[in-house]
Amino acid sequence: MKAMILAAGHGTRMRPLTDHTPKPLLLAGGKPLIVWHIEKLARAGFRDIVINLAWLGWKIPQALGDGSRWDVRLHYSDEQQEGALETAGGIIKALPLLGSEPFLVVNGDVWCDYPCLPLTLANNDLAHLVLVNNPTHHPQGDFALPGQRVLDAGEPRYTFSGIGYYRPQLFAGLPYGKRPLAPLLREIMAQEKVGGELFSGDWRDIGTPERLTELDQDLRALMRQT
């Protein structure tokens, strides 16, 4: 199974930190956010990781190289000319790098201790989403999760973590260009083709400088204890 890290966002909420640095390269606990993902994926057994690029994207391969230092192969899907294609659009462009088997996609601007292990999708499912309890900045949640099926309607509601497993057939044949992921997911939820799970561990959306500072402090405190 291959993995993709979404790293093309502009990071406007993180300004001025992202004026000269792409958000995935911002430091937390002494290392770039994206490196936490790469290390985790390497531990889980992933060897091919696709990273999409847009805002200041050239700095990411410059910093990470080919991935050999983590015993992985990094492949770059360049969206710098088009501007970020949004989540589904970025995946569509990267399909030639992701291949014909199901793959994992992780948002580059989250931090969590979810293990990101390879997963086998149920026979009819086109996606498997990892949901989390609603953070204070998103109390309304995104989706319901009755019986490990993800639905657009229902209670209680949970927040999509930005971690999902997908079959390439979900995106096959869709036109190239900017396309968000949520409407596409809702379409297949109506067809009952989305499985899911609730993760109750440490998950954080690193969307503001304040949240980045909090994560950095927590990681440094944890490292001092170990």
Backbone as CSV, one residue per row, in Angstrom:
resi,resn,N_x,N_y,N_z,CA_x,CA_y,CA_z,C_x,C_y,C_z
1,MET,0.846,-1.193,0.000,0.000,0.000,0.000,0.883,1.245,0.000
2,LYS,0.506,2.229,-0.827,1.210,3.500,-0.868,0.470,4.532,-0.014
3,ALA,1.148,5.606,0.291,0.555,6.673,1.099,0.781,8.010,0.419
4,MET,-0.090,8.966,0.723,0.052,10.325,0.210,-0.097,11.302,1.368
5,ILE,0.796,12.275,1.435,0.706,13.358,2.415,0.293,14.623,1.673
6,LEU,-0.811,15.222,2.092,-1.298,16.446,1.458,-0.524,17.636,2.019
7,ALA,0.273,18.270,1.162,1.174,19.321,1.624,1.118,20.559,0.744
8,ALA,0.017,20.733,-0.002,-0.038,21.813,-0.988,-0.739,23.069,-0.490
9,GLY,-1.288,23.040,0.705,-2.059,24.187,1.183,-1.211,25.426,1.392
10,HIS,-1.875,26.579,1.305,-1.183,27.859,1.443,-0.869,28.175,2.898
11,GLY,-1.673,27.672,3.832,-1.429,27.946,5.244,-1.675,29.386,5.628
12,THR,-2.732,29.986,5.080,-2.979,31.409,5.342,-3.254,31.684,6.817
13,ARG,-3.884,30.746,7.524,-4.160,30.969,8.950,-2.882,30.935,9.791
14,MET,-1.800,30.420,9.214,-0.544,30.322,9.945,0.368,31.525,9.718
15,ARG,-0.079,32.487,8.935,0.751,33.663,8.716,1.048,34.381,10.030
16,PRO,2.238,34.973,10.187,3.289,35.162,9.171,4.257,34.003,9.041
17,LEU,4.027,32.893,9.795,4.970,31.777,9.768,5.107,31.178,8.377
18,THR,4.019,31.222,7.603,4.042,30.584,6.286,4.333,31.565,5.155
19,ASP,4.696,32.787,5.480,5.034,33.739,4.417,6.257,33.277,3.635
20,HIS,7.185,32.604,4.320,8.421,32.172,3.668,8.706,30.685,3.864
21,THR,7.811,29.996,4.560,8.003,28.564,4.826,6.696,27.828,4.565
22,PRO,6.696,26.767,3.745,5.463,25.985,3.582,5.081,25.337,4.910
23,LYS,3.794,25.285,5.183,3.340,24.808,6.495,3.899,23.442,6.885
24,PRO,4.029,22.473,5.959,4.563,21.164,6.367,5.983,21.208,6.914
25,LEU,6.722,22.290,6.634,8.094,22.385,7.125,8.210,23.181,8.419
26,LEU,7.083,23.663,8.963,7.123,24.326,10.261,7.516,23.318,11.336
27,LEU,8.281,23.775,12.311,8.848,22.871,13.308,7.928,22.683,14.510
28,ALA,7.884,21.449,14.990,7.218,21.104,16.256,8.046,20.014,16.912
29,GLY,8.440,20.227,18.135,9.272,19.236,18.798,10.610,19.042,18.110
30,GLY,11.097,20.092,17.459,12.418,20.037,16.862,12.491,19.457,15.472
31,LYS,11.350,19.125,14.871,11.385,18.584,13.516,10.169,19.081,12.736
32,PRO,10.247,19.137,11.401,9.113,19.600,10.601,7.881,18.714,10.796
33,LEU,6.708,19.335,10.713,5.461,18.577,10.851,5.416,17.381,9.912
34,ILE,5.858,17.580,8.664,5.754,16.500,7.688,6.686,15.341,8.027
35,VAL,7.777,15.622,8.724,8.699,14.543,9.089,8.071,13.604,10.116
36,TRP,7.247,14.141,11.011,6.517,13.266,11.938,5.684,12.252,11.157
37,HIS,5.032,12.715,10.072,4.240,11.800,9.241,5.121,10.769,8.552
38,ILE,6.203,11.227,7.957,7.082,10.307,7.226,7.627,9.236,8.161
39,GLU,8.065,9.616,9.335,8.603,8.648,10.291,7.539,7.632,10.689
40,LYS,6.321,8.115,10.917,5.238,7.210,11.303,4.914,6.236,10.172
41,LEU,4.812,6.748,8.946,4.509,5.887,7.806,5.611,4.862,7.582
42,ALA,6.860,5.268,7.773,7.973,4.324,7.640,7.875,3.219,8.688
43,ARG,7.534,3.585,9.926,7.381,2.576,10.979,6.241,1.614,10.669
44,ALA,5.202,2.121,10.005,4.040,1.291,9.674,4.300,0.375,8.481
45,GLY,5.438,0.556,7.819,5.776,-0.328,6.706,5.589,0.259,5.327
46,PHE,5.166,1.518,5.232,5.034,2.155,3.921,6.426,2.448,3.369
47,ARG,6.596,2.189,2.080,7.884,2.453,1.444,7.785,3.478,0.322
48,ASP,6.587,3.713,-0.206,6.382,4.721,-1.247,5.394,5.755,-0.738
49,ILE,5.843,7.005,-0.675,5.024,8.097,-0.153,4.997,9.220,-1.176
50,VAL,3.792,9.634,-1.555,3.594,10.738,-2.494,3.310,12.005,-1.699
51,ILE,3.940,13.098,-2.074,3.709,14.391,-1.424,3.338,15.398,-2.498
52,ASN,2.165,16.065,-2.354,1.828,17.092,-3.340,2.351,18.450,-2.885
53,LEU,2.661,19.287,-3.858,3.337,20.553,-3.609,2.587,21.692,-4.272
54,ALA,2.540,22.843,-3.605,2.019,24.053,-4.247,2.744,25.259,-3.652
55,TRP,2.178,25.859,-2.588,2.764,27.074,-2.030,4.195,26.820,-1.544
56,LEU,5.158,27.550,-2.129,6.575,27.380,-1.798,6.991,25.916,-1.874
57,GLY,6.346,25.211,-2.812,6.515,23.764,-2.864,7.928,23.306,-3.114
58,TRP,8.723,24.091,-3.832,10.085,23.682,-4.142,10.939,23.480,-2.902
59,LYS,10.536,24.120,-1.793,11.325,23.994,-0.573,11.167,22.611,0.079
60,ILE,10.065,21.914,-0.227,9.820,20.623,0.434,10.770,19.545,-0.078
61,PRO,10.879,19.288,-1.385,11.885,18.309,-1.817,13.306,18.748,-1.506
62,GLN,13.533,20.040,-1.471,14.864,20.536,-1.103,15.207,20.109,0.319
63,ALA,14.200,20.125,1.217,14.429,19.764,2.613,14.412,18.258,2.854
64,LEU,13.574,17.538,2.103,13.357,16.111,2.384,14.156,15.178,1.490
65,GLY,14.489,15.631,0.293,15.219,14.771,-0.625,14.392,13.612,-1.127
66,ASP,15.037,12.489,-1.348,14.356,11.323,-1.934,13.765,10.385,-0.896
67,GLY,13.943,10.711,0.387,13.373,9.884,1.451,14.276,8.792,1.969
68,SER,15.461,8.658,1.392,16.330,7.531,1.757,16.740,7.566,3.224
69,ARG,16.788,8.740,3.828,17.208,8.802,5.237,16.188,8.137,6.152
70,TRP,14.935,7.983,5.661,13.906,7.275,6.439,13.615,5.893,5.860
71,ASP,14.409,5.467,4.904,14.216,4.184,4.239,12.875,4.127,3.511
72,VAL,12.481,5.252,2.903,11.284,5.308,2.067,11.656,5.982,0.747
73,ARG,10.752,5.873,-0.219,10.899,6.588,-1.482,9.850,7.689,-1.532
74,LEU,10.309,8.934,-1.642,9.391,10.061,-1.736,9.171,10.417,-3.202
75,HIS,7.894,10.584,-3.558,7.508,10.982,-4.915,6.738,12.293,-4.800
76,TYR,7.014,13.236,-5.665,6.406,14.559,-5.565,5.427,14.808,-6.708
77,SER,4.227,15.253,-6.346,3.205,15.636,-7.316,3.106,17.159,-7.287
78,ASP,3.576,17.802,-8.341,3.789,19.243,-8.345,2.565,19.999,-8.843
79,GLU,1.968,20.803,-7.958,0.825,21.639,-8.308,1.189,23.120,-8.302
80,GLN,2.469,23.431,-8.330,2.891,24.829,-8.204,2.403,25.682,-9.364
81,GLN,2.319,25.115,-10.555,1.870,25.895,-11.702,0.381,26.193,-11.633
82,GLU,-0.409,25.202,-11.182,-1.856,25.380,-11.127,-2.313,26.115,-9.874
83,GLY,-1.496,26.079,-8.814,-1.984,26.459,-7.500,-2.631,25.234,-6.888
84,ALA,-2.794,25.213,-5.586,-3.334,24.023,-4.925,-4.651,23.601,-5.562
85,LEU,-4.766,22.297,-5.830,-5.939,21.756,-6.520,-7.021,21.287,-5.560
86,GLU,-6.894,21.574,-4.279,-7.761,21.075,-3.215,-7.564,19.566,-3.082
87,THR,-8.225,18.973,-2.102,-7.873,17.603,-1.724,-8.123,16.593,-2.836
88,ALA,-9.362,16.522,-3.337,-9.655,15.535,-4.373,-8.886,15.836,-5.651
89,GLY,-8.772,17.126,-6.006,-8.021,17.493,-7.195,-6.565,17.089,-7.108
90,GLY,-5.984,17.250,-5.919,-4.602,16.836,-5.724,-4.434,15.338,-5.833
91,ILE,-5.397,14.588,-5.305,-5.332,13.126,-5.402,-5.469,12.691,-6.858
92,ILE,-6.388,13.321,-7.586,-6.575,12.975,-9.002,-5.269,13.164,-9.775
93,LYS,-4.598,14.271,-9.555,-3.334,14.505,-10.264,-2.279,13.473,-9.878
94,ALA,-2.301,13.033,-8.624,-1.284,12.101,-8.136,-1.588,10.642,-8.443
95,LEU,-2.755,10.334,-9.027,-3.132,8.937,-9.265,-2.061,8.134,-10.005
96,PRO,-1.394,8.692,-11.031,-0.358,7.892,-11.692,0.770,7.465,-10.752
97,LEU,1.008,8.238,-9.707,2.040,7.884,-8.732,1.517,6.925,-7.668
98,LEU,0.206,6.920,-7.459,-0.386,6.112,-6.391,-0.714,4.687,-6.826
99,GLY,-0.890,4.482,-8.126,-1.096,3.127,-8.622,-2.538,2.664,-8.575
100,SER,-2.725,1.363,-8.739,-4.057,0.787,-8.926,-4.632,0.145,-7.670
101,GLU,-3.886,0.162,-6.581,-4.350,-0.440,-5.331,-4.820,0.645,-4.360
102,PRO,-5.605,0.279,-3.337,-6.008,1.272,-2.333,-4.795,1.944,-1.692
103,PHE,-4.985,3.182,-1.274,-3.885,3.947,-0.706,-4.381,4.764,0.475
104,LEU,-3.430,5.209,1.285,-3.711,6.032,2.461,-3.401,7.484,2.133
105,VAL,-4.258,8.406,2.606,-4.018,9.839,2.453,-4.070,10.481,3.835
106,VAL,-3.065,11.319,4.129,-2.973,11.991,5.425,-2.817,13.487,5.193
107,ASN,-3.605,14.297,5.876,-3.425,15.748,5.811,-2.092,16.130,6.449
108,GLY,-1.340,16.973,5.755,-0.050,17.373,6.276,-0.125,18.321,7.458
109,ASP,-1.299,18.906,7.720,-1.411,19.893,8.802,-2.126,19.347,10.032
110,VAL,-2.062,18.027,10.223,-2.537,17.449,11.479,-1.371,16.728,12.156
111,TRP,-1.512,16.554,13.458,-0.561,15.739,14.216,-1.382,14.794,15.068
112,CYS,-0.987,13.519,15.090,-1.735,12.565,15.915,-0.864,11.345,16.175
113,ASP,-1.301,10.525,17.134,-0.601,9.275,17.374,-1.381,8.079,16.813
114,TYR,-2.285,8.351,15.864,-2.907,7.255,15.124,-1.799,6.524,14.355
115,PRO,-1.752,5.179,14.392,-0.602,4.461,13.840,-0.497,4.436,12.321
116,CYS,-1.576,4.734,11.594,-1.533,4.755,10.122,-1.039,3.438,9.543
117,LEU,-1.522,2.337,10.061,-1.136,1.026,9.537,-1.875,0.740,8.231
118,PRO,-1.275,-0.044,7.335,-2.020,-0.467,6.138,-3.323,-1.146,6.525
119,LEU,-4.349,-0.938,5.729,-5.691,-1.414,6.058,-6.341,-1.993,4.808
120,THR,-7.120,-3.057,4.992,-7.871,-3.653,3.888,-9.293,-3.115,3.913
121,LEU,-9.717,-2.463,2.835,-11.081,-1.942,2.764,-12.075,-3.074,2.589
122,ALA,-13.274,-2.892,3.169,-14.347,-3.852,2.949,-14.658,-3.946,1.459
123,ASN,-15.203,-5.070,1.048,-15.355,-5.381,-0.379,-15.999,-4.280,-1.204
124,ASN,-17.093,-3.707,-0.710,-17.824,-2.725,-1.504,-17.447,-1.276,-1.193
125,ASP,-16.586,-1.071,-0.225,-16.252,0.286,0.186,-15.257,0.938,-0.770
126,LEU,-15.488,2.214,-1.017,-14.545,3.013,-1.789,-13.655,3.855,-0.893
127,ALA,-14.031,3.948,0.392,-13.245,4.759,1.324,-13.436,4.246,2.749
128,HIS,-12.440,4.509,3.569,-12.488,4.231,5.005,-11.912,5.456,5.695
129,LEU,-12.736,6.127,6.510,-12.339,7.385,7.126,-12.062,7.207,8.610
130,VAL,-11.046,7.903,9.091,-10.754,7.930,10.517,-11.378,9.196,11.094
131,LEU,-12.304,9.026,12.011,-12.976,10.145,12.665,-12.441,10.311,14.082
132,VAL,-12.590,11.521,14.608,-12.135,11.823,15.965,-13.229,12.602,16.696
133,ASN,-13.112,12.648,18.020,-14.040,13.463,18.797,-13.864,14.933,18.421
134,ASN,-14.956,15.679,18.463,-14.935,17.056,17.966,-14.047,17.960,18.818
135,PRO,-13.080,18.642,18.194,-12.273,19.607,18.945,-13.084,20.853,19.248
136,THR,-12.586,21.670,20.139,-13.335,22.865,20.549,-13.553,23.835,19.392
137,HIS,-12.643,23.859,18.423,-12.805,24.788,17.306,-13.705,24.235,16.209
138,HIS,-14.210,23.001,16.370,-15.120,22.412,15.372,-16.167,21.558,16.091
139,PRO,-16.974,22.166,16.956,-17.872,21.391,17.826,-19.006,20.697,17.096
140,GLN,-19.343,21.148,15.879,-20.481,20.562,15.169,-20.147,19.246,14.486
141,GLY,-18.856,18.931,14.337,-18.473,17.681,13.696,-18.745,17.674,12.205
142,ASP,-18.490,16.530,11.573,-18.659,16.387,10.129,-19.622,15.272,9.740
143,PHE,-19.446,14.092,10.343,-20.184,12.910,9.907,-20.626,12.080,11.113
144,ALA,-21.584,11.207,10.864,-22.025,10.238,11.873,-21.349,8.895,11.612
145,LEU,-21.322,8.038,12.633,-20.624,6.760,12.517,-21.433,5.631,13.169
146,PRO,-22.591,5.300,12.615,-23.343,4.168,13.168,-22.792,2.841,12.632
147,GLY,-22.437,1.950,13.533,-22.008,0.620,13.113,-20.835,0.607,12.159
148,GLN,-19.857,1.478,12.381,-18.649,1.563,11.549,-18.948,1.917,10.093
149,ARG,-20.108,2.548,9.881,-20.437,3.102,8.562,-20.468,4.620,8.707
150,VAL,-19.840,5.325,7.802,-19.807,6.788,7.878,-20.940,7.350,7.039
151,LEU,-21.759,8.199,7.667,-22.914,8.783,7.011,-22.893,10.300,7.164
152,ASP,-23.527,10.970,6.213,-23.582,12.429,6.250,-24.551,12.923,7.315
153,ALA,-25.589,12.151,7.589,-26.615,12.557,8.552,-26.616,11.611,9.746
154,GLY,-27.059,12.143,10.887,-27.173,11.317,12.074,-26.431,11.916,13.251
155,GLU,-26.706,11.364,14.419,-26.080,11.802,15.668,-25.608,10.560,16.431
156,PRO,-24.541,10.675,17.229,-23.671,11.846,17.378,-22.784,12.042,16.158
157,ARG,-22.236,13.243,16.073,-21.381,13.565,14.937,-19.928,13.671,15.385
158,TYR,-19.061,13.309,14.479,-17.625,13.329,14.759,-16.905,14.117,13.656
159,THR,-15.661,14.432,13.917,-14.859,15.224,12.993,-13.964,14.317,12.157
160,PHE,-13.910,14.590,10.860,-13.006,13.864,9.983,-11.577,14.279,10.308
161,SER,-10.731,13.309,10.566,-9.369,13.575,11.030,-8.428,14.047,9.930
162,GLY,-8.833,13.891,8.669,-7.909,14.149,7.579,-7.080,12.925,7.225
163,ILE,-7.457,11.775,7.792,-6.788,10.507,7.496,-7.820,9.572,6.869
164,GLY,-7.550,9.095,5.680,-8.500,8.229,5.000,-7.797,7.246,4.073
165,TYR,-8.447,6.118,3.867,-7.985,5.098,2.929,-8.956,5.084,1.755
166,TYR,-8.445,5.043,0.538,-9.297,5.188,-0.645,-8.922,4.187,-1.731
167,ARG,-9.942,3.753,-2.451,-9.682,3.016,-3.687,-9.498,4.027,-4.812
168,PRO,-8.565,3.795,-5.715,-8.383,4.737,-6.821,-9.610,4.864,-7.703
169,GLN,-10.488,3.844,-7.688,-11.719,3.907,-8.489,-12.617,5.056,-8.083
170,LEU,-12.477,5.530,-6.840,-13.280,6.661,-6.386,-12.988,7.908,-7.209
171,PHE,-11.761,8.041,-7.673,-11.327,9.249,-8.378,-11.168,9.041,-9.885
172,ALA,-11.210,7.793,-10.319,-10.961,7.492,-11.729,-12.018,8.149,-12.611
173,GLY,-11.580,8.747,-13.685,-12.494,9.338,-14.658,-12.958,10.735,-14.305
174,LEU,-12.620,11.236,-13.112,-13.017,12.597,-12.750,-12.118,13.600,-13.466
175,PRO,-12.669,14.722,-13.913,-11.862,15.687,-14.672,-10.778,16.313,-13.807
176,TYR,-9.665,16.597,-14.444,-8.540,17.237,-13.786,-8.893,18.682,-13.448
177,GLY,-8.488,19.135,-12.264,-8.742,20.507,-11.856,-9.035,20.591,-10.374
178,LYS,-9.382,21.773,-9.897,-9.649,21.974,-8.478,-10.937,21.251,-8.090
179,ARG,-10.859,20.447,-7.043,-12.031,19.682,-6.608,-11.886,19.357,-5.124
180,PRO,-12.843,19.772,-4.293,-12.805,19.398,-2.873,-13.192,17.935,-2.690
181,LEU,-12.839,17.386,-1.550,-13.105,15.975,-1.289,-14.480,15.730,-0.680
182,ALA,-14.947,16.629,0.197,-16.168,16.373,0.964,-17.386,16.061,0.091
183,PRO,-17.669,16.816,-0.988,-18.847,16.468,-1.803,-18.756,15.075,-2.419
184,LEU,-17.559,14.688,-2.810,-17.369,13.358,-3.384,-17.626,12.269,-2.336
185,LEU,-17.159,12.503,-1.117,-17.407,11.542,-0.050,-18.895,11.436,0.270
186,ARG,-19.576,12.567,0.263,-21.008,12.527,0.578,-21.787,11.743,-0.479
187,GLU,-21.350,11.821,-1.709,-22.007,11.048,-2.776,-21.923,9.551,-2.501
188,ILE,-20.753,9.075,-2.111,-20.625,7.634,-1.891,-21.142,7.216,-0.515
189,MET,-21.261,8.158,0.419,-21.936,7.840,1.676,-23.392,7.497,1.412
190,ALA,-24.011,8.223,0.482,-25.405,7.941,0.128,-25.554,6.553,-0.472
191,GLN,-24.459,6.026,-1.021,-24.463,4.676,-1.590,-23.978,3.629,-0.586
192,GLU,-23.730,4.065,0.652,-23.259,3.194,1.736,-21.948,2.511,1.361
193,LYS,-21.010,3.303,0.845,-19.716,2.758,0.421,-18.548,3.371,1.188
194,VAL,-18.849,3.866,2.400,-17.792,4.463,3.217,-17.803,3.822,4.597
195,GLY,-16.718,3.137,4.928,-16.533,2.611,6.267,-15.743,3.605,7.108
196,GLY,-15.619,3.288,8.394,-14.872,4.215,9.231,-14.628,3.680,10.615
197,GLU,-13.892,4.471,11.371,-13.565,4.135,12.755,-13.420,5.423,13.547
198,LEU,-13.577,5.306,14.844,-13.389,6.447,15.741,-12.063,6.279,16.466
199,PHE,-11.187,7.264,16.309,-9.899,7.265,16.998,-9.987,8.210,18.186
200,SER,-9.665,7.697,19.371,-9.817,8.490,20.593,-8.492,8.944,21.181
201,GLY,-7.405,8.765,20.445,-6.101,9.178,20.945,-5.839,10.654,20.732
202,ASP,-4.574,11.025,20.747,-4.166,12.425,20.616,-4.195,12.814,19.142
203,TRP,-5.063,13.736,18.789,-5.187,14.242,17.417,-5.324,15.762,17.485
204,ARG,-4.586,16.457,16.626,-4.628,17.920,16.640,-4.587,18.465,15.218
205,ASP,-5.430,19.442,14.974,-5.411,20.201,13.729,-4.498,21.399,13.964
206,ILE,-3.338,21.387,13.311,-2.365,22.455,13.547,-2.649,23.572,12.557
207,GLY,-3.724,24.298,12.815,-4.191,25.299,11.867,-3.858,26.738,12.221
208,THR,-3.305,26.962,13.396,-2.981,28.331,13.812,-1.610,28.334,14.488
209,PRO,-0.945,29.487,14.532,0.337,29.552,15.252,0.213,29.147,16.714
210,GLU,-0.918,29.459,17.328,-1.098,29.105,18.738,-1.124,27.589,18.927
211,ARG,-1.795,26.876,18.028,-1.841,25.412,18.143,-0.479,24.800,17.862
212,LEU,0.272,25.404,16.949,1.623,24.914,16.675,2.512,25.101,17.906
213,THR,2.404,26.246,18.550,3.196,26.501,19.757,2.838,25.515,20.858
214,GLU,1.544,25.247,21.025,1.103,24.300,22.052,1.654,22.904,21.772
215,LEU,1.590,22.463,20.500,2.128,21.157,20.145,3.627,21.103,20.399
216,ASP,4.329,22.140,20.003,5.777,22.187,20.199,6.128,22.059,21.677
217,GLN,5.422,22.791,22.514,5.698,22.730,23.952,5.406,21.344,24.519
218,ASP,4.292,20.738,24.083,3.928,19.410,24.586,4.938,18.355,24.144
219,LEU,5.388,18.421,22.896,6.350,17.444,22.408,7.696,17.596,23.110
220,ARG,8.110,18.814,23.337,9.389,19.032,24.029,9.308,18.572,25.474
221,ALA,8.158,18.785,26.116,7.986,18.302,27.480,8.011,16.775,27.522
222,LEU,7.388,16.134,26.526,7.386,14.669,26.463,8.798,14.135,26.246
223,MET,9.575,14.805,25.404,10.930,14.350,25.140,11.811,14.492,26.373
224,ARG,11.547,15.501,27.188,12.337,15.668,28.420,12.051,14.553,29.419
225,GLN,10.848,13.985,29.346,10.465,12.922,30.283,11.014,11.565,29.878
226,THR,11.378,11.414,28.602,11.821,10.115,28.109,13.326,10.022,28.001
